[in-house]
């Protein structure tokens, strides 16, 4: 019987040895000469970056029956190459590559999960984001889309970028930690079938998404711990959280005290990240990935207890007694300086390319600075002759039409030559933001860059609030800034997937008819900015933007971010006995609608399914769409509430003001 030989890149992973056994296969630090041969020399110029990145692949053979296979080698013209976004992997089944989906679901995802359990601080990115090679031996051929081939290369949304991005890769992970992860492989496959553990594992996998910040990862990890350890608790949350975590993970009384203090601190940090208290970017919790370490330890401990036959309810009851000599089967060592730690540059390289482009049609006037931010997936209507439209009152982004030729001019030479050249003449027009410093603003590019990118980000928020949900966030395309004829480009690993949107006609458009509505929204958004950003609102806006990245975040993870935003603004669902429910607050703020009716009828059950591993996305993802629409309206109400508050009231938490306003509306009716 023939073998299907798989080679799956595990992005961001670095190991000490060239080869290490893992589950049914092995981890292989593939030498460049081998990779160059696989890809027929397509990346020969990139050897320096490849060697610096030290890419690691999972290599494994899968024996399959020969029945139904063909030998058509003489007809083979080359390796089949496919680009498959993570949101559309079902197309592999339709093309005859269902084995790729099978190996990811049954082998690669458990390998990735086991690595995250052993080294959670590494925040390893989803393997489906990168490359998978499959070949068949024995003289057989595969039928891919009706054509014979001896193999295929499947590229996810990051294409080949993570093979040549040393800034993004983790530190080398010691072989002992890899061995510990390998020992967890079979357990992970079993645990992922248990709803409570699946929910926690899904949260842990979400921390590997490179589009999330360290603060986002902390919050998601603590949410995962909450769902695993105290799903039934509505009061004294912090105390119960600390008590159960310590009882589960400590090996002695002294460790129990330390872990309880750590858990209390993390819960406070999670609450503060949602509710507005100061959280330094260089805090020990963030730099040490402490929440991710606790979540990984709790999954291992709860998984082993459940595997021994104990129910989750019984385990939690024992944990409520506090540390009593080892409820868990083993303790966990929390490291302040964890091994294999992730970098802060998991999505893009640290420094931009810096070149002069003498003939660029996108260049700025001499001594001027501008930022171009393509809104790929959104087009303009009625702006072709006007030169652009202000999004709102000045200062404001300018929205303009963007031709494929102009997009081409923003990119670096290798992408223009090897990628955009395939469709820049046949692409569709899109929209673009142009942002620039105010006349009295910063004139050096280093100081101006965060200013113009901030205006871009707030422009994206404005469009999202207006209901434009089909375009890619330009942050995922990466910076394209001009200082005169000097172009500074800091692309992301997702730039090719984002740019590919120009190949498809946009389904949403914006033009002069929308300007009045956009101006009203921009006034609220910029009014908030001008008064000084609040920590809680910043966190909400960040997750709000990420929740629209549907091609790069799977439905279950998107549901987690949406629930996190809702609870951050209005709190958790309340005990049934309380007179005013969360559903009442939502309706008081946004009024009656189909989405509110859905939330009243199904919102609580939906939240519980998401938290406890029972979420299933239907074909239309209608619950996610309903919740996303609600979140958009609530974010706008949060901004309006904050902007309308007296200065003294702004010393409190924005969420408290929103809840107070919603409660007053619930009691007294809408004014």
N, C-alpha and C positions, 0 to 999 in steps of 0.2 A: 504493500500500500504506500502511496506517495505521502510526503510531508509537505505541509505548508510551513515555510520558515518565516517567522515574524521578527522584525527589528523595529522596536518602538522607542522613540526618543522620550526620555523623562526630563522635561525642561527644568533648568536651574539646579539639577542634582550634580554634585561633584563627589567622587570617591577616591580613596587612597590607592587602591590596586587597579590594575588594568581589567581584571575579571573577578567577579565574586558570585557564588551561587545564590539564587533567590527563587524560592518556590519551584515551579516546573521549568524554570529557565535560569538565566544568569544575567547579571549586570555586566555590561561590557563598555569600557571606555574606548570606543572605536577609534583607531588611528586614522589620521587624515587620509593617508594613502588608500585605505579601505573605503572611506566615505567618498573620496574623489572617484574611485572606480564605480561605486554604486550610482553616482550621479553623472557619470560620463564626462567628468571634468568641468561641469557647469560652474563650480565654485572654486576653481583652482586659485584665483586671485585672493581668496579669503583665508588662505591657510593660517596666516598669523593670528587672525581672530579666532579661528576654529581651535587652534592649539591652546590659546589663552583661555578659551571657554571650557575645554575638556568635556565635551558632551558625553553623556552616559545613555546607553540604550539598553532596553530589556530585550534579550535575544531568546527565542524559544521556538521549538518545532511542535507542530500539531499534526498527528497522523490522521489522515482522512481516507475513506473508502474510495477505490478507483472507479466504482460504478458511476456511469454518466459522464466521466471525464473524457476529454478528447486529446489527441496528439496532433496539433496543427502548428508545430514549431516553424515549419517552412513558411507559414503565412505571417509570422510575427514580425512586426515592423519596429518594435521598441517597447519600452516599459510604459504601461498605462499610468498617466499622471492625473490626479483628481484633486480639486480643492473642495473641501466639505466643511462648511461651518458647523460648529457643535450643535446648533439648533436644527440642523437638517441632516443628521446622520442616517435617517431612514432611507435616504437616496442610495446609500451603499447597498442595502438589501435589494433595491430595485435594479441596480446595475450588475448584480452578481457577486458583490463583495460582502455578503452578509457575514462571512467569517471574520472580517475586520471588526464589525460591531460585536460579534461574539467574544473575540479575544479581549477586547477592551472591557466589556461588561464582566466577564468571568475571570479574567486574569489581571489585566493591566490596572483596572480601578482598585482591586484588592491590594495589588503591589503598592500603588500610590498611597492608598489609605494606611497600609502597614508602615510605610516610611514616615508618613505624617504622625502616626502614633508614637513611633520611636524617636523622631527628631522633629517635633512640631514647630520649633523655632525656624526651621529651614523654609517654611511656607512654600513648599514646592508647587509649581503651577500645574494645571490639568494636563495630562499627557495628550489628550485629544486636541489641545491647542497646537501641537507641533506636528511631527512627521511620523508616519507608520509605513514601513516597507513590508510587503508580503511577496514571496516567490514560491513557486511550486517546482518540485524536482521530479526525477524519473522520466523525463521526456514529455510530461503532460503539459497542457496549457490551461489557463483560466479563461473563461468567457466574461469579459468586462464590457458591458454595453453592446453586446453582439459581436465583439471583435476578440480574436484570440490573443493572448499575451502570456508570457512566462512570469509576469509579476506586475506589481503596481506600487506606486508611491502615493499615499493619501496625505494631503496637507490640511491641517486645521487652520484656524484664523490667524495664527502667528506665522504661518508659512515656514520658512527656514530660519527666521530671524533669531530664534533662541539657540541655534547652533553657532552663531557668530556674535554673541552679545556677552562678553566676559563681565561687564559691569553688573549684569543681572544675576549671575550664578551665585549659589550659596558657597560658603566655605566648604572645604573638603570634609566629608562626614567619615569619622573613624570606622574601620571595618567592624569593630565590636558592635557599634550601633546598627550597621547594616545587617549583621547576623541576628541581632535582637528583632529587627523588623521582619526578617525572613521567617523567624519563629512564629510571628503573629499572622502569617499569610492565611493559613487555613481557618484560624479563629475569626479573622475579619470577614471571610466569606460567610461564615455562619452568623456572625453578629449582624451583618447588614440585612439579614432576613428578619430580624427582630425589630418591630416598629420603633420602640424606645431607643434602641441603640442605633438604628438607621438614622433617626433624626439627629442624634449627637454626631455621628460620623459625617452626615451631610454638612453640619455646621463646621466641623473640622476641615472638611474638604473646601468649604467656602473660604476659609482663611488662606487658602492657596491662590485665590484669584488675584493676579497682579494688578487689577484695576482698583483694588481696595487699599486704603491706607492702613498704617499700623493701628490707628485708633479704631477704624472700622473693624479690623480683625479682633481687637480686644473685645469690642462690644458683641460681635457675633459669637465669640467663644464663650463669654459669660452668659449670653442668651441660651446657648446650647447646654451649658451646665445647669442653668435654671430649669430648662425643660426636662432634663434628665433626672435631676435630684429633687425638685420641689414643684411638680406640676399641679398638685392639689392645694398648695399653700396660697393664701390671699393676704395674710397679715404677718408681721414680724419677719419679713422676707430676708432681710440682711442677716439677722441672727440665725434663722433656720439654715440659710445658705452656708454660713461659716461653720455651724455645728455639723452639718451633714458632710461637708467637704472634708473637714478635719477627721471625723470619725471614719470616713471611707479610706483616706489616703495615709494617715499617720501610722508609724511603726511603734511609737512610744509616746508617753505623755508629753515629753518636751517637744517632740515633732508635732503633736496635735496642737499645742499652743501656738507654735510658729505658723502652721498651715492655717489655723483659724484666723490668725492676725492677717495673713496674706489674703485669704479669701474675703475677709471683711474689707481690706483695702481695695481689692479688685472690684468687689461689688460697688464700693463707693466710687471708684474710678469709672466704672461702667455707668453708674447713675450720673456722675458729674459730666461724663462725656455727652450724656443726653440732656442734662439739665443745666449746663452752663458754667460750672465751676472751672477754675483754671486747671489745666492738665498739660504740663510741659511736654514738648515733643521728645525731650531726652530723658523722660522719667524712666525709672528702673522697670516699671511694668511694661512699658512699650518696647524699650530696647532689649529687654530680656524675654519678651513673648511669654510672660508669666501666665496670662490667662489661657493661652493655647497649651502650655505645658500642663496646667491643671485639668483642662478639658480632656487632653489625651490620657492623662493618668486616670481620670474618672471613668472614661470609656473602658479602659483596660480592666479596672477593678470591678466595675459593674458587670462587664461582659463575663469575667471569670466567675463571679458569684451567680449570675444567671445561668451560666453553663453548668454549674453544679446543681441546678434544680431549684434555686431560690426564686421566688417571685419578686418583682420590683417593689410591690407594696410592702412585702415583708422586709426587704432590705432597707427601705426608707424608714420603716418603723424602728428597726434596730439602730439606724444611724441617728435617730432622734434622741437616743439615750446618751449620745456623745461618745467620745473615745473610751473604749472599754477593753482594750487589749487586742485590737486587730479585727474589725469587721471585714475589711478587705483582705484578700489573700496575700497581698504584698503592698509595701509602701511605695511612695514615689519620691524621687529626689528632684527638687526644684532647683534649677541652676540659674544663678544670677547672670552668668555669662555662658549661655548654652552653646553646645557644639553645633557646627553646621549652620550658624545663624544666617538668616536672609539679609540681603542688602536693602538699601532704600531705593534702589534703581531697578526694580523688577520689570518695569514696563518700557523703559527707554534708557539709552546710554546717558552718561553723566554730562558730557560736554557736547554742545552742538557743532556740526560742521560749519565752517566759516569761510565763505568764498565770495569773490567779486564776480558778479554776473553782468557784464557790460551791456548786453542787449536785452535783458529781461523786461518783459511787458508788465511785470508786477513790481518792479523796483520803485522805491520811494523817491521823492524829490531830494535834491542834495541837502544833507544835514537833517532830513526828516526821518522819523521812525514810524513804521506801521506794522501791524500784525494781521496776516491773512489766515482766516479760519474757515475752511470749507464746511458747508452744511450739507454733506452728501446724503441724498435721500429726500431733500427738500429742493423745490425749484421756485423760481420767481415768475410772476405774471404782471406785465405792465411796467417793468423797470428797465427794459432793454434800451430805451431812448432817454431815460432820465438821469442816468449816471449813478443811481442808487437812491435809497430811502433810509432816513434816520429811523431807528427803531423807536425812539421816543424823544423827549426833550433832551437837549444837550446838557452834559456830555452823554453820548450814546453811541453804540455801534452803528455803522452804516451797513445796510444790507444791499448787496449788488448781485447781478447775475454772474455766474462763473462758467466759462466755457471749458471743455476738456483741454484746450490748448493752454489756458491760464493755469489749470491745475497742474499740467505738465511742467510749467515754468516754476512751480513751487518746489518741485522734488529734486532730489540729488541725481547725479548723472547715472549711477548704476540702475536705479529704479526706473528712470526715464527710458533707458536703453533696453533693459531686460523685461520690464513689466508694463509700464504705461504705454509704451510704443505699440502694444498689441491692440489698444482700443482708443487712443487719444483722438483719433480722427473720426471714429464712429460713436463716440460717447454722447451722452445727453447733457444739456445744460443743467446746472445746479445753482444753488445759492451760496453766498459767501459773506461772512462778516469781515469788515475792515475796522480795526480799532487802532486808535492813535492817542498819544498823550495829549493833554490839554495844552494850549499855547504856552502856558506858564509852567508846564509839567517837566519831568526829567528829560534830559536830552542825551544822556549816555545810555547805551543799549542795555547794560547790566541792570541799571535802576529802572528803566522803562519797561523791560520785559514783564515783570510781575504785574505792573499796572495795566498794561494792555491785555494781558491774559486774564486778569481779574474781570475786566470789562467784558471780555469774550464770555467768560463763564456765567456772568450775570445775564448776559444776553441769551444764553442757552436756557437758563432758568425761566426767563420771560417767555420764550417760545414754548417751553414745556407747559407753563401755566396756561398758555393760549390754546393748548390742545395739539400742538405739533409733536407727535410722538414717533414719527417714522424715520427721522434723520439720525445719523450717527453723531454723537457728541464730538465736536472738533478736537477736544483734548486727546481723544484716542487716535487722531491723525498725527498729532504732535505739532510742536511750534514751527511756524514759518514766519520769521521776522526779517524785515528789511530795514537797514539803516542806509539810506541812499541806495547805492547799487551793491551794497554788502548784504549777502543773504546768510542768515543764521538758521539752520534747520536742525531740530532735535526730534527725529521721528520716533515713533513707538514701534513695538513689535507687531502691532496690529495694523500698521499703515496700509499694507497692501490690501487687506480685506476691506478696510474703510474706503480706500480709493476705488476699489472695484465697483462700488455703488454707482459710479458714473456710467457703467455699462447698462444700467437699467433705468427706464423712465420713472421719474418720481411720481408718487401717488398723492402728494400734498404740495400745495403751492402757496406762496405769500405775495402780496402786492399792495398797492395803494389802498385798496378797499379794506385792508386789515389794519391800516396804520393807526386809526383812532383807538381801536381796541388794544393794540400793542402799546401805544403811548400810555394808556391808563395803567397797564400792567407794569411797564418800565418805571413809571412814576413811583409805584409802590416798592419795586425792587431797588431802584436807585435811592429812594428815600431812606430805606433801611441802610444802604451802604453809606450814605452821606452822614447819617447819625452815628455811625460806628458799629461794626459788626458785633453780634453777640455769639458767644461760644456755642450755645445750644442750637441757634438757628443755623450757624455754619455747619454743624454736624448734620442737621436735617437736610439742608440744601445739598450737601455732598452725597448723602444716601439717595436723596430724591433724584439727582442726576444719574447715579449709577443704576437706579432701578429701570431705566429706559434702555440699558445696554443689552438688548435681548439676544443679540448674536453672540455675546461673550459670557453670558451668565445663564445657567440653565433655569427652567421654570421653578424648581424647588428652591434654589438659592435666591431667585428674584422674589419669591414669596417671603422668604426670611427678611430681606431688606425692606419690603413693604410693611410687614408687620412691625419691624423695628421702628420705622418712621411713625406709624400710627401710635404705638405705645409711647414713643418719645414725646409726642405732642399732647396726647390726651390720657396717658396711663393705660394700665392693663384693663381687661374686662373685669367688671366688678362682681362680687358675690351676688347671687340672684336675689337675696333678701334686701339689698340696698334699693332705695326709692328711685334714685337717678342712676341710670345705667350708661355705659359707654355709648351704646346705640343712641340714647337720647341726646348726648352731647354732640355727636356727629350730626344728627338731623337738625339740631338747633343752629348749628353753624352753617350748614350748606343747604338746608331746606329739603323738601321731599323730592325724590327722584327715583328712577329705577335702581340706581346704584345703592341708594340709602335703603330701599325696600329689600334688596338682596342682602345688605349688611345686617339689617334687623333679623332677617329670616335665617341667614347662614353664616354670618360673620364669626360668631363665637366658635361654631363647629369647625369652620375653615381654619381659624387660628390654632385650634387644638390639633388638627390634622397636620398642619405645618410643623408645629412644635414637637409632635410625638411620632413623626415618621410615617404618617398615613396619607400624605399629600400625593395626589395623582393629577397631573395636568391633562385636561381633555384636549381634543384637537383644536378647539377654538380658544382655549385658555380663558374662558369667559370670567371665572372668578378673579383672575389676575387683572384682567382689563377693568372690571368693576372696581376693584380695590385701588388700582392705579388712578382711576378718575377721581375717586374719593380723596386720595392722598393729595392730588393736585389742588383740589378745592380747599382742603384743610391747610396746605402750605400757604396758599394765598391768604386765608383767614389769619394764619399765624403772623404773617408779615403785616397785615392791616392792623391787627391787635397791637403789635409791638410799635408800629409807627404812630398809632393814635394814643399811646399811653403817655401819661405825665412823666416828666423826668424822674421824679421820686419813685414811681412805680417800676421804672426800668432798672432799679437796683435789685429787683427780684428776678425770678426765672421767667422767661417768655412762656413756657408751658403752663406755669401757674396762672399767668394772666389770661391765657387762652381758655383754660379750664374754668376760671372764675367767670369769664364772659359767657361761655357756653352754659354754665350752670344758671347764671342770671336769666339768660334767654329761655332756658328750660322751665324755670319757675314762673317767669313773668310773661312769656310769649315773645315772639320776635317783634322788635320795634320797627 
